[in-house]
């Protein structure tokens, strides 16, 4: 049960990352941001994604130890 929730949370976070990257691409195409800025922000989005997935993993591991 817990592993299913972990999977669902990770999928949700990855969907948010995809939406953010799609928005960055759209902004770059419409010249709202430069290509360099797009790449820089993609790295920031990836870092947040990685950080949140690690937090989820840490919480799940902690809960599994409790049980």
Rosetta blueprint (number, residue, H / E / L):
1 X L
2 X H
3 X H
4 X H
5 X H
6 X H
7 X H
8 X H
9 X H
10 X H
11 X H
12 X H
13 X H
14 X H
15 X H
16 X H
17 X H
18 X H
19 X H
20 X H
21 X H
22 X H
23 X H
24 X H
25 X H
26 X H
27 X H
28 X H
29 X H
30 X L
31 X L
32 X L
33 X L
34 X L
35 X H
36 X H
37 X H
38 X H
39 X H
40 X H
41 X H
42 X H
43 X H
44 X H
45 X H
46 X H
47 X H
48 X H
49 X H
50 X H
51 X H
52 X H
53 X H
54 X H
55 X H
56 X H
57 X H
58 X H
59 X H
60 X H
61 X H
62 X H
63 X H
64 X H
65 X H
66 X H
67 X L
